[in-house]
């Protein structure tokens, strides 16, 4: 069994429950608020919920946000193996969750975005380790450190890498896009991000998806082939599509009534990374992660990954009622 190593970023989330995202000039009240560690921590929390070792290789700063992050990592026995900046604090996000359980972020960069090119030089994955990469890193100064890491670990690799594209992939520089395609990680995205990836690599995306609520599997397969890599596309309550070896497979989801979707994608990817580090086959890991993500949106907060027992009870109930 291996460890999960994250090269992402951790920030502090100020979460606000609002009836709707305000338009310009509008004044609204939030019904509740909280301040919690979020960002890349959500994924690491999911890894620990699965009983796997988690390492954070991103940057921490100095200040109140960094102090809260350090304490949270220590409380969950998540090792910080990354660099420390003494001249700035970690950033934060304002996370708005509306009545449709959709979340909107406004983020402020901090120490996590200010990595030198050598910031990830100390990361030395071992066989069976799973390395997590985030598209958010590509729009910060830390991007040069990520590209240096990719160049230092060309194929064939003895560890698994998962790249979570995120909405920020649209802002990635061409050099970073080419480097990631050449690196050939497992690509993970949602149905909104798949066309963004296609546009960035010069692939034409179909305008008509045939009205399917669960996405466009043919387009996803073509995208996987254009990337030359395995591709996972999340389609919310409909589950996920796995494109691998020139084949596309639907892995069903678990429809629930959502309360808060903040952190659901991180929960899914964290569970997936944890199970892959245990040697679980990819399709089985995705199915389990689908259940975990479904449960996570029924709870309020960014780090709401359920326990294995909760997932087992949930899947048993769903199979019984199916």
C-alpha positions as CSV (number, residue, x, y, z in Angstrom):
1,X,0.0,0.0,0.0
2,X,1.1,3.5,-0.8
3,X,0.7,7.1,0.4
4,X,-1.3,9.9,-1.2
5,X,0.8,13.0,-1.9
6,X,-0.9,16.2,-2.7
7,X,0.8,19.0,-4.7
8,X,-2.2,21.2,-4.4
9,X,-3.0,24.2,-2.3
10,X,-4.7,24.6,1.1
11,X,-6.6,27.8,2.0
12,X,-9.1,28.8,4.6
13,X,-12.8,28.9,3.5
14,X,-15.2,31.5,4.9
15,X,-18.5,29.8,4.0
16,X,-21.7,31.8,3.7
17,X,-25.2,30.3,3.2
18,X,-27.1,32.7,0.9
19,X,-30.5,32.5,-0.9
20,X,-28.8,33.4,-4.2
21,X,-25.5,34.8,-5.5
22,X,-26.0,38.5,-5.4
23,X,-25.9,40.5,-8.6
24,X,-23.9,43.8,-8.9
25,X,-25.2,46.4,-6.5
26,X,-27.4,43.9,-4.6
27,X,-27.3,43.6,-0.8
28,X,-28.3,40.3,0.8
29,X,-27.9,38.6,4.2
30,X,-26.3,35.2,4.8
31,X,-28.3,32.8,7.0
32,X,-25.2,31.2,8.4
33,X,-21.4,31.5,8.2
34,X,-18.3,29.5,9.3
35,X,-14.6,29.5,8.9
36,X,-13.0,26.2,8.1
37,X,-9.8,24.9,6.4
38,X,-10.7,24.1,2.8
39,X,-9.2,23.9,-0.7
40,X,-6.8,21.0,-1.0
41,X,-7.4,19.9,2.6
42,X,-10.8,18.5,1.6
43,X,-9.0,15.9,-0.5
44,X,-6.5,15.0,2.2
45,X,-9.4,14.6,4.8
46,X,-11.1,12.2,2.4
47,X,-7.8,10.2,2.2
48,X,-7.6,10.0,6.0
49,X,-11.3,9.0,6.2
50,X,-10.3,6.0,4.1
51,X,-7.5,5.1,6.5
52,X,-4.7,5.9,4.2
53,X,-1.6,8.0,4.9
54,X,-1.7,11.5,3.4
55,X,1.1,14.0,2.8
56,X,0.8,17.6,1.8
57,X,3.6,18.9,-0.4
58,X,2.2,22.4,-1.0
59,X,3.3,25.6,0.7
60,X,2.3,26.9,4.1
61,X,2.9,30.5,5.2
62,X,3.1,32.3,8.5
63,X,0.0,33.9,10.0
64,X,-3.5,33.1,11.4
65,X,-4.6,31.2,8.3
66,X,-1.4,29.1,8.2
67,X,-1.7,28.4,11.9
68,X,-5.2,27.1,11.5
69,X,-4.2,25.0,8.6
70,X,-1.2,23.5,10.5
71,X,-3.3,22.6,13.5
72,X,-5.9,21.0,11.3
73,X,-3.3,18.9,9.5
74,X,-1.7,17.9,12.8
75,X,-5.1,16.9,14.3
76,X,-5.7,14.5,11.3
77,X,-2.1,13.2,11.2
78,X,-1.5,14.7,7.7
79,X,2.2,15.2,7.2
80,X,3.4,18.5,5.7
81,X,6.4,17.7,3.6
82,X,6.4,21.0,1.6
83,X,8.1,24.3,1.9
84,X,7.3,27.2,4.3
85,X,7.2,30.9,3.4
86,X,8.0,33.3,6.3
87,X,6.9,36.5,4.4
88,X,3.1,35.8,3.9
89,X,0.1,33.9,5.2
90,X,-2.0,31.4,3.3
91,X,-4.9,32.7,1.2
92,X,-8.6,32.4,1.7
93,X,-11.8,31.9,-0.2
94,X,-15.3,33.3,0.3
95,X,-17.5,30.3,-0.5
96,X,-21.2,31.1,-1.2
97,X,-23.7,28.2,-1.1
98,X,-27.1,29.1,-2.5
99,X,-30.5,27.5,-2.2
100,X,-29.8,25.1,-5.0
101,X,-26.8,23.8,-3.1
102,X,-24.5,25.2,-5.8
103,X,-21.3,26.9,-4.6
104,X,-19.5,30.0,-5.9
105,X,-16.0,31.0,-4.8
106,X,-14.1,34.3,-4.6
107,X,-10.5,33.6,-3.7
108,X,-7.5,35.6,-2.5
109,X,-4.0,34.1,-3.2
110,X,-1.5,33.7,-0.4
111,X,1.6,31.6,0.4
112,X,0.2,28.6,-1.4
113,X,0.5,30.5,-4.7
114,X,4.1,31.7,-4.2
115,X,6.2,28.6,-4.6
116,X,9.7,28.9,-6.1
117,X,10.6,26.6,-9.0
118,X,12.3,24.2,-6.5
119,X,9.2,24.0,-4.3
120,X,8.5,20.3,-5.1
121,X,12.0,19.0,-5.5
122,X,11.8,17.2,-2.2
123,X,8.8,15.1,-3.4
124,X,10.1,11.6,-4.1
125,X,7.1,9.2,-4.7
126,X,7.5,5.5,-3.9
127,X,6.0,2.6,-5.7
128,X,2.2,2.4,-5.0
129,X,2.1,6.1,-4.0
130,X,-0.6,8.2,-5.7
131,X,0.3,11.8,-6.5
132,X,-2.5,14.4,-6.8
133,X,-2.1,17.5,-9.1
134,X,-4.5,20.4,-9.2
135,X,-5.4,22.7,-12.1
136,X,-5.4,25.6,-9.6
137,X,-1.6,25.3,-9.3
138,X,-1.3,26.2,-13.0
139,X,-2.6,29.8,-12.5
140,X,-0.1,30.7,-9.7
141,X,3.6,31.3,-9.5
142,X,3.9,27.8,-8.1
143,X,3.1,26.5,-11.7
144,X,6.8,26.5,-12.5
145,X,7.5,24.1,-9.6
146,X,4.7,21.8,-10.9
147,X,6.2,21.8,-14.4
148,X,9.6,21.1,-13.0
149,X,8.1,18.1,-11.1
150,X,6.6,16.8,-14.3
151,X,9.9,17.0,-16.1
152,X,11.7,15.2,-13.3
153,X,9.4,12.2,-13.4
154,X,8.8,11.2,-17.1
155,X,7.3,8.0,-18.2
156,X,7.5,5.2,-17.4
157,X,6.7,6.0,-13.7
158,X,6.4,3.6,-10.8
159,X,3.6,5.7,-9.2
160,X,0.1,6.8,-10.2
161,X,-0.7,10.5,-10.9
162,X,-4.2,12.0,-11.0
163,X,-4.6,15.5,-12.4
164,X,-7.8,17.3,-11.4
165,X,-8.3,19.9,-14.1
166,X,-10.6,22.3,-12.2
167,X,-12.3,25.3,-13.8
168,X,-8.9,27.1,-13.7
169,X,-7.6,25.0,-16.5
170,X,-9.0,27.5,-18.9
171,X,-6.4,30.0,-17.7
172,X,-3.4,27.6,-18.0
173,X,-0.5,28.6,-20.2
174,X,0.1,26.6,-23.4
175,X,3.4,25.4,-22.0
176,X,1.7,23.9,-19.0
177,X,-1.0,22.3,-21.1
178,X,1.5,20.6,-23.4
179,X,3.6,19.4,-20.4
180,X,0.5,17.8,-18.8
181,X,-0.6,16.1,-22.0
182,X,3.0,14.7,-22.5
183,X,3.1,13.6,-18.9
184,X,-0.1,11.5,-19.4
185,X,-1.6,11.4,-15.9
186,X,-5.1,10.1,-15.2
187,X,-7.3,13.1,-16.1
188,X,-10.3,13.9,-13.9
189,X,-12.9,16.6,-14.6
190,X,-16.6,17.3,-14.4
191,X,-19.0,17.7,-17.4
192,X,-18.5,21.5,-17.4
193,X,-14.7,21.2,-17.5
194,X,-14.5,18.6,-20.3
195,X,-15.2,21.2,-23.1
196,X,-12.6,23.5,-21.5
197,X,-9.9,20.8,-21.7
198,X,-10.9,20.1,-25.3
199,X,-10.6,23.8,-26.2
200,X,-7.2,24.0,-24.6
201,X,-5.8,21.1,-26.6
202,X,-7.4,22.3,-29.9
203,X,-10.1,19.6,-30.1
204,X,-13.5,20.6,-31.4
205,X,-16.4,20.0,-29.0
206,X,-19.9,19.1,-30.2
207,X,-22.5,21.8,-29.6
208,X,-25.3,19.3,-29.4
209,X,-25.1,16.6,-26.7
210,X,-28.3,15.0,-27.7
211,X,-30.1,16.3,-24.7
212,X,-28.6,13.6,-22.4
213,X,-28.5,14.6,-18.7
214,X,-25.6,12.3,-18.1
215,X,-23.3,13.9,-20.6
216,X,-21.8,12.9,-23.9
217,X,-19.8,9.7,-23.7
218,X,-18.7,9.8,-27.3
219,X,-17.2,13.2,-26.9
220,X,-15.5,12.1,-23.6
221,X,-14.0,9.1,-25.4
222,X,-12.7,11.4,-28.2
223,X,-11.2,13.7,-25.6
224,X,-9.5,10.8,-23.8
225,X,-8.0,9.7,-27.2
226,X,-6.8,13.2,-27.9
227,X,-5.2,13.4,-24.5
228,X,-3.7,9.9,-24.9
229,X,-4.7,9.2,-21.3
230,X,-7.3,7.7,-19.1
231,X,-10.1,10.2,-18.5
232,X,-12.7,10.3,-15.7
233,X,-15.7,12.7,-16.2
234,X,-18.0,13.3,-13.3
235,X,-21.7,13.9,-14.2
236,X,-23.1,14.7,-10.7
237,X,-25.9,12.3,-9.6
238,X,-25.5,10.3,-12.8
239,X,-22.1,9.1,-11.7
240,X,-19.1,9.2,-13.9
241,X,-17.7,8.1,-17.3
242,X,-14.4,6.2,-17.4
243,X,-12.6,6.4,-20.7
244,X,-9.7,4.0,-20.9
245,X,-8.0,1.9,-23.6
246,X,-10.3,3.4,-26.3
247,X,-13.4,2.3,-24.5
248,X,-15.9,4.3,-22.5
249,X,-17.8,2.9,-19.5
250,X,-20.6,4.4,-17.4
251,X,-20.2,4.0,-13.6
252,X,-23.6,4.8,-12.0
253,X,-24.0,7.4,-9.4
254,X,-26.3,7.7,-6.4
255,X,-29.0,10.4,-6.7
256,X,-29.6,12.3,-3.4
257,X,-31.2,15.6,-2.3
258,X,-28.1,17.9,-2.1
259,X,-27.6,20.3,0.8
260,X,-24.1,21.6,0.0
261,X,-22.0,20.7,-3.0
262,X,-18.9,22.5,-1.7
263,X,-16.1,19.9,-1.5
264,X,-17.9,17.1,-3.3
265,X,-15.4,16.9,-6.1
266,X,-12.5,16.9,-3.6
267,X,-14.2,14.1,-1.7
268,X,-14.6,12.0,-4.8
269,X,-11.0,12.5,-5.9
270,X,-9.6,11.9,-2.4
271,X,-11.5,8.6,-2.0
272,X,-10.3,7.6,-5.5
273,X,-6.7,8.4,-4.7
274,X,-6.9,6.5,-1.4
275,X,-8.3,3.4,-3.0
276,X,-5.8,3.4,-5.8
277,X,-3.0,3.6,-3.3
278,X,-4.5,0.4,-1.8
279,X,-4.4,-1.3,-5.2
280,X,-8.2,-1.2,-5.8
281,X,-9.0,-1.4,-9.6
282,X,-9.9,2.0,-11.1
283,X,-13.5,1.2,-12.0
284,X,-14.2,-0.1,-8.5
285,X,-12.6,2.9,-6.9
286,X,-14.7,5.3,-9.0
287,X,-17.9,3.4,-8.0
288,X,-17.0,3.7,-4.3
289,X,-16.0,7.4,-4.7
290,X,-19.4,8.1,-6.4
291,X,-21.1,6.8,-3.3
292,X,-18.8,8.9,-1.0
293,X,-19.4,12.1,-3.0
294,X,-23.2,11.5,-3.0
295,X,-23.2,11.3,0.8
296,X,-20.9,14.3,1.1
297,X,-23.4,16.6,-0.5
298,X,-26.0,15.7,2.1
299,X,-23.9,17.5,4.7
300,X,-22.9,21.1,5.2
301,X,-19.3,22.1,4.9
302,X,-16.3,21.7,2.6
303,X,-14.7,18.6,4.2
304,X,-17.6,16.2,4.6
305,X,-16.3,12.9,3.3
306,X,-18.1,10.0,5.0
307,X,-16.5,7.1,6.8
308,X,-16.2,3.6,5.1
309,X,-19.0,2.4,7.4
310,X,-21.3,5.2,6.4
311,X,-20.5,4.4,2.7
312,X,-21.2,0.7,3.3
313,X,-24.5,1.4,5.0
314,X,-25.5,3.9,2.2
315,X,-24.7,1.5,-0.7
316,X,-26.4,-1.4,1.1
317,X,-29.6,0.7,1.5
318,X,-29.5,1.8,-2.1
319,X,-29.0,-1.7,-3.5
320,X,-31.8,-2.9,-1.3
321,X,-34.2,-0.3,-2.5
322,X,-33.1,-0.5,-6.1
